[in-house]
Amino acid sequence: MSTRGALLTAAAVLTAGVPVATWGLMGRQDADGFTASELDYAHRPPSVTDGTAALIGALALALVVAAGALLARADNGGALDRRWWGVLAPLVVAGLIVGAGIRVMTAGVVGANIGAGLTILFGGPAVAALVLWAAGRSWWLTTRHPHEGNRRDGGDEEGRIIRIAPDGASLPGS
């Protein structure tokens, strides 16, 4: 796999793994002291045991840490333009909100699940804003002329294209 492919894969694993890790490691948020038949749900949780969810979350966290380390190493070695963190960071934060929001939305409560309403009211627009920011920033990075002093990624001579990794670049130590 090329360096660019490895970095794109690491970025995808980072952004997709964060909500899964958050969901899995956060655990069920059901009200204490009640049986399952006494609880009300805004949305029924998936039929996954807490142990399985924790295992899935731990595996996702391990992948997220590995992907983040690969991207940080590439950044330090100059293979990744550090301006791309302005795309990845909002997606990671959005993933945290989504993972936690799913647990709140599927929590068993007695009465109304106020947390579900607050998740929709505040979490939905926050996630939408973060994803739109990341999409706009990535579009800008790939189509606009960068400032010459900021370009570390091997873009073309006119600065029209900003690549995540220059063609033929290799990660340090590889």
LOSE-920668 format. One record per residue (C-alpha): residue number from 1; residue in three letters; z, y, x. Coordinates in steps of 0.5 Angstrom, whole numbers, plus 2048, in hexadecimal, padded with zeros to 3 digits. Layout:
BEGIN
<NUM 'ala' <Z Y X>>;
...
//
This chain:
BEGIN
<1 'met' <800 800 800>>;
<2 'ser' <7FE 807 803>>;
<3 'thr' <804 80C 804>>;
<4 'arg' <801 810 7FE>>;
<5 'gly' <802 80A 7F9>>;
<6 'ala' <809 808 7FC>>;
<7 'leu' <80B 80F 7FB>>;
<8 'leu' <808 80F 7F4>>;
<9 'thr' <80B 809 7F2>>;
<10 'ala' <812 80B 7F5>>;
<11 'ala' <812 811 7F1>>;
<12 'ala' <810 80D 7EA>>;
<13 'val' <816 808 7EC>>;
<14 'leu' <81B 80E 7ED>>;
<15 'thr' <819 812 7E6>>;
<16 'ala' <818 80B 7E2>>;
<17 'gly' <81E 808 7E5>>;
<18 'val' <823 80E 7E4>>;
<19 'pro' <824 80D 7DC>>;
<20 'val' <824 805 7DD>>;
<21 'ala' <82A 806 7E2>>;
<22 'thr' <82E 80B 7DE>>;
<23 'trp' <82D 807 7D8>>;
<24 'gly' <82F 801 7DB>>;
<25 'leu' <835 803 7DF>>;
<26 'met' <838 808 7DA>>;
<27 'gly' <839 802 7D5>>;
<28 'arg' <83A 802 7CD>>;
<29 'gln' <83E 808 7CB>>;
<30 'asp' <840 805 7C4>>;
<31 'ala' <847 807 7C1>>;
<32 'asp' <84D 804 7C4>>;
<33 'gly' <851 7FF 7BF>>;
<34 'phe' <84C 7FE 7BA>>;
<35 'thr' <848 7F7 7B8>>;
<36 'ala' <840 7F8 7B9>>;
<37 'ser' <840 7F7 7B1>>;
<38 'glu' <844 7FD 7B0>>;
<39 'leu' <840 802 7B5>>;
<40 'asp' <83A 806 7B2>>;
<41 'tyr' <834 807 7B7>>;
<42 'ala' <82F 80D 7B7>>;
<43 'his' <82A 808 7BA>>;
<44 'arg' <82C 800 7BB>>;
<45 'pro' <82D 7FF 7C3>>;
<46 'pro' <829 7F9 7C6>>;
<47 'ser' <82C 7F2 7C6>>;
<48 'val' <82D 7F2 7CD>>;
<49 'thr' <834 7F0 7D0>>;
<50 'asp' <838 7F5 7D4>>;
<51 'gly' <838 7F1 7DA>>;
<52 'thr' <830 7F0 7D9>>;
<53 'ala' <82F 7F8 7D8>>;
<54 'ala' <834 7F9 7DE>>;
<55 'leu' <830 7F4 7E3>>;
<56 'ile' <829 7F8 7E0>>;
<57 'gly' <82C 7FE 7E2>>;
<58 'ala' <82F 7FC 7E9>>;
<59 'leu' <828 7F9 7EB>>;
<60 'ala' <825 800 7E8>>;
<61 'leu' <82A 804 7EC>>;
<62 'ala' <828 800 7F3>>;
<63 'leu' <820 801 7F1>>;
<64 'val' <822 809 7F0>>;
<65 'val' <826 809 7F7>>;
<66 'ala' <820 806 7FB>>;
<67 'ala' <81B 80A 7F8>>;
<68 'gly' <81F 810 7F9>>;
<69 'ala' <820 80E 800>>;
<70 'leu' <819 80D 801>>;
<71 'leu' <817 814 7FE>>;
<72 'ala' <81C 817 802>>;
<73 'arg' <81A 814 809>>;
<74 'ala' <813 816 807>>;
<75 'asp' <815 81D 806>>;
<76 'asn' <819 81D 80D>>;
<77 'gly' <813 81A 810>>;
<78 'gly' <80E 81F 80D>>;
<79 'ala' <80A 81A 809>>;
<80 'leu' <80D 81D 802>>;
<81 'asp' <80C 824 801>>;
<82 'arg' <813 826 7FF>>;
<83 'arg' <810 82B 7F9>>;
<84 'trp' <80F 824 7F5>>;
<85 'trp' <817 824 7F5>>;
<86 'gly' <816 829 7F0>>;
<87 'val' <812 824 7EB>>;
<88 'leu' <817 81E 7ED>>;
<89 'ala' <81E 822 7EC>>;
<90 'pro' <81C 824 7E5>>;
<91 'leu' <81A 81D 7E3>>;
<92 'val' <820 81A 7E6>>;
<93 'val' <824 81F 7E2>>;
<94 'ala' <820 81D 7DC>>;
<95 'gly' <821 816 7DD>>;
<96 'leu' <829 817 7DD>>;
<97 'ile' <829 81A 7D7>>;
<98 'val' <824 815 7D4>>;
<99 'gly' <829 80F 7D6>>;
<100 'ala' <82F 812 7D4>>;
<101 'gly' <82C 814 7CD>>;
<102 'ile' <82A 80D 7CC>>;
<103 'arg' <831 80B 7CC>>;
<104 'val' <834 811 7C8>>;
<105 'met' <82F 80F 7C3>>;
<106 'thr' <830 808 7C2>>;
<107 'ala' <838 809 7C3>>;
<108 'gly' <83C 806 7BD>>;
<109 'val' <840 80B 7BA>>;
<110 'val' <844 80B 7B3>>;
<111 'gly' <841 810 7AF>>;
<112 'ala' <83C 815 7B2>>;
<113 'asn' <839 815 7B9>>;
<114 'ile' <83A 81C 7BB>>;
<115 'gly' <837 81A 7C2>>;
<116 'ala' <831 818 7BF>>;
<117 'gly' <82F 81E 7BC>>;
<118 'leu' <831 822 7C2>>;
<119 'thr' <82D 81E 7C6>>;
<120 'ile' <827 81F 7C2>>;
<121 'leu' <829 827 7C1>>;
<122 'phe' <82A 828 7C9>>;
<123 'gly' <827 822 7CC>>;
<124 'gly' <821 822 7C9>>;
<125 'pro' <81F 829 7CB>>;
<126 'ala' <822 828 7D2>>;
<127 'val' <81E 822 7D3>>;
<128 'ala' <817 825 7D1>>;
<129 'ala' <818 82B 7D5>>;
<130 'leu' <81A 827 7DB>>;
<131 'val' <814 823 7DA>>;
<132 'leu' <80F 829 7D9>>;
<133 'trp' <812 82D 7DF>>;
<134 'ala' <810 826 7E3>>;
<135 'ala' <809 826 7E0>>;
<136 'gly' <808 82D 7E1>>;
<137 'arg' <80A 82D 7E8>>;
<138 'ser' <806 827 7EA>>;
<139 'trp' <800 82A 7E7>>;
<140 'trp' <801 830 7EB>>;
<141 'leu' <803 82C 7F1>>;
<142 'thr' <7FC 828 7F1>>;
<143 'thr' <7F7 82E 7EE>>;
<144 'arg' <7FA 835 7F1>>;
<145 'his' <7F9 838 7F8>>;
<146 'pro' <800 837 7FC>>;
<147 'his' <803 83C 801>>;
<148 'glu' <800 83A 808>>;
<149 'gly' <807 83A 80A>>;
<150 'asn' <80A 835 805>>;
<151 'arg' <804 830 806>>;
<152 'arg' <807 829 80A>>;
<153 'asp' <803 824 806>>;
<154 'gly' <7FC 824 809>>;
<155 'gly' <7F8 828 803>>;
<156 'asp' <7F1 82A 805>>;
<157 'glu' <7EF 830 809>>;
<158 'glu' <7EF 835 803>>;
<159 'gly' <7F5 832 800>>;
<160 'arg' <7F2 830 7FA>>;
<161 'ile' <7F5 829 7F9>>;
<162 'ile' <7FC 827 7FB>>;
<163 'arg' <7FD 820 7FC>>;
<164 'ile' <804 81C 7FB>>;
<165 'ala' <802 819 802>>;
<166 'pro' <7FC 81B 807>>;
<167 'asp' <7F7 815 808>>;
<168 'gly' <7F9 811 80D>>;
<169 'ala' <800 813 80E>>;
<170 'ser' <806 80E 80F>>;
<171 'leu' <80D 80E 80E>>;
<172 'pro' <811 80F 814>>;
<173 'gly' <813 808 817>>;
<174 'ser' <80D 805 814>>;
//
